Structures are given as structure tokens and as C-alpha cells.
């Protein structure tokens, strides 16, 4: 499971008849992200668009396939999936399809100038020291510079069909995360990954219990029982239901560790991120660690295993 795949960047690779994978580089994190091409009668549907890096460009990649890209589908608004949407649309002339809720959040985060300020205030409320919050915000800007999402896409909703694929809502990793499903094949975005586990974080203005959402998503995948799942990073998953159960176990365990980090003494999301992920994280990873600690803390509150309080504009948690 932990073997590292060798990625050939920017050359479409056929994974099964009518389904191609294109892998694009990322400057950080898993260092790569997958897009997929799904063949239809009228041409290809491109699913996700990488980060909007100049190289390799969609204009160079797409002539390698035998027919035109006629639509672009975005699974979720994270920079490594939506960042290349505008260049891909420009290279193909194809419309961009994006979830209604997902696009609203996309515009709020990537299309506004007040987001860095708002997320900074929010981090401070969750116990991040102001100077560290500043640092976290600056590291966030690294991505913002690359994000070229497509304004005013065609909005899609769960239950819609896209070229014979069923659109399903699978929240958790992102509130408005959509996936495509047809004939046992799940094009999963970042809902189901291997060997890494999708990040599930709480962010300002997000749904209140993203981990609860994600647990529901994992159960839905297990029930759907796809033959195969193609995710945004890492390996093709040949036993998606089993992988969903594995990830459920992972979050059970992390919930237990989060609960164990609490006592009668109030602790913030920032404090708990140190207990869960250690003290030595660079700013960009601390961002995710705080968000991830908070999604677990909020889940514990919902489950009646922790209590949240707010005093002097600082949110903290105690054991129950
Ligand atoms: Zn991703």
C-alpha cells in the first residue's frame, strides 16, 4: 500500500478504456495531483485541472488526446484542483462545470481580497499566537498566486448527470465536494485517497462538523461499493469500500487521541494541534494541523465527548 508510484507528468495515461489520467506537478504536499479524462460520444470530459502553473500547460497536454475536451468538471475548490480551470477553459473553449456550494466558497476564498484577513482573525480566535497567524497567512498566499479558477461556471447540483456520469455530493474534505459515478467507477477527487488520508479541516464559514460530514461520506462510499476509485493523489484504489473502512478507523483513532489531549484545563485548537501533530511543523503544515485538530474537536463536541467554550474571544475545549 505504501509504495510510491512513479509519476509521468503531463502525458495522458490510459487506466481503462475511455479513462485517462494526467498527472501534474505540485510545489508542495504530495508533489503531484491527478486530473482525469473521461471519453464520451462528443469528446472528453476533463475532471480537475491542477494548480494553475504555467508549465506544463493544458495547451500542450490536450493535443495528445484523440478528440476535443468538451467540458471541464471541478470536484472541489482546493487550489490543486480548481487552480488551472481558467487556463484549461481557455485552451479548450469548453465550459467549466462546478458545484453550486463549491463555487460559492471558491469565489469567497480565491476571488476576494478580505479572505487572508478573515482567516487570520479566525486562527487567532482558535489560539494561534498573532505572529504565528501572520506567518500562516503568508504561507497561504503562496498558493493564492497560482489559483486561476473560472469565473461564472455552469453550476451543477448533486443528482445531476454529466455525460452519463451521476453527480454525487460527498462533503468532508471540502463542503461542496462532488464526485462522478458510473458503472462501478468512482472519480473521487480527494474523498478517497491512498496511501495518504484526505485532510478534513474546519475553516471559517465552513459547515459546522466537517468530520461528521466526512464519516457520512465514507459510509456512503462503502455502501456504493465501487469497483474502482480514481482519486486526486496517489494510487488507484481497487477496493474502495475496504479503503473507506480503513480511513474510518484512522479517524476513530485520531478522535481518541484528540479526546485524550483534553482535560479540565481549556485547550485551544492550536494547543491540540501540537498534541496531535508535534511541535516541529512548518507554517503551511501548521495551518492544516490546526484545521484538522478543530474538525476533530468539533466532532467530539457533537458526540458529547468534549465541551467548547468561548472567553475573551478565544475558543477552547475541555474534556467532559
Ligand atoms: Zn487535492
Boltz pocket constraint, residues with backbone or C-beta under 6 A from the ligand:
constraints:
  - pocket:
      binder: B
      contacts: [[A, 33], [A, 78], [A, 80], [A, 81], [A, 190], [A, 232], [A, 233]]
      max_distance: 6.0
